[in-house]
Amino acid sequence: MGWQRRIIFLLLLAVVTILLSGCWDRRELDELSSVVAIAVDKYEPQDPKEDGNYLVTIQIPIPTKIAGGGEGGGGEGGAGSVQVMSSTGLSLQHALDNLQKRVNKQLFLGHTRVLLISEEVARDGVMDIIDFFRRNPHARRLMGVIITQNKAKDALKVLTSLEQVPAVYLISIMENGARQQMMPKITLGDFNIALSTPYLYPFTYYSSTGETDFSWKGLALFKEDKMVGNLSERESWLLMHLIKEGSGGNFILRFDGKGSPRQLIIKPGSVKTKLKTKVNRGQVTARYDVELEVDIRENNTGYKLGNQKQLAQLSYQIARILEEESNQLVSKLQREGIDALSLGAKIKAHHYEKWKKLNWKDAFPNANIDVHYDVIIRRTGLQTHF
């Protein structure tokens, strides 16, 4: 019987090996058209017979036009290195299906780096768009989500010599900004999680497009799946301090002087934020203590930075300015009912029993939230002391 079991085992092993071998659904690279960017705009049909809610634009790199791809080497950049195509549809999937009819290879979203959505579409709601990416197995959760002030498709037509593929130029601005802590790091996965969690409020990049460049303008704020407002660059940096997402960019601070206002430019460094929360009879109280180290990048205030007393006074003035602006930011978020601070998540984590009795949509606008700054000047720059 032993030899019979061995034969049966070998036969089963051979069958399993046959089933597991090979890639039955493989696609060769030269059979795919990799989409590196998708832009979604609102579309209003002119013809009653025409269907369409969205105008979807995609950007496809042309391998032979990119450096190293052609026989002549070198390649080219800008418009010559990519193909930009648009189509309309009732949904994102429908529009992509219509585009597929005009492309000689299968559209592949596994290399998509950025999703651009016009503000007009975002204010109507993005759930239909995000739902597509939730269900698509090839979509990268690490792609960037950008809301554009104007038409999203215009961002894919920006001509620049800085990158061969314009979409890479767009996403590089965001990735480089996040590395330098000038803006928070936000991905499609982060946006999707916030959109799916009842007590979280999504936010993502807000941008503007010119003829030859593309610039970050702050953050787009969402209530559920609809954009309801935005934060400026400066407000975004202050928010980053509070939610521990980085130091932000250089702050220009103005001081009243004799004749005309004088300015000070500081570069934030290390940021340490502590949050204390309390819930008493349904009233939420929160205090943010922010310890910020800064470098002086430009001083036109008249303060003598070599004088320890004046340096302490300047630290105090900087702290009071940032403190006032941060509290104004919190008041703005409370007026609009947008918990971009993710304070609700902290209350739930530390006061769960009391959290269950709260209606956070009503509790957040009425919460007592205070921000306090303590500024330490680490570097004042080279100077001569008299």
Secondary structure by P-SEA (a helix, b strand, c coil): caaaaaaaaaaaaaaaaaaaccccccccccccccccbbbbbbbbbcccccccccbbbbbbbccccccccccccccccccccbbbbbbccccaaaaaaaaaaacccccccccccbbbbcaaaaaaccaaaaaaaaacccccccbbbbbbcccaaaaaaccccccccaaaaaaaaaaaaaaacccccccaaaaaaaaacccbbbbbbbbccccccccccbbbbbccccccccccaaaaaaaaaaaccccccbbbbbbbccccccbbbbbbcbbbbbbbbbbcccbbbbbbbbbbbbbbcccccccccccaaaaaaaaaaaaaaaaaaaaaaaaaaaaacccccaaaaaaaaccaaaaaacaaaaaaaacbbbbbbbbbbccccccccc
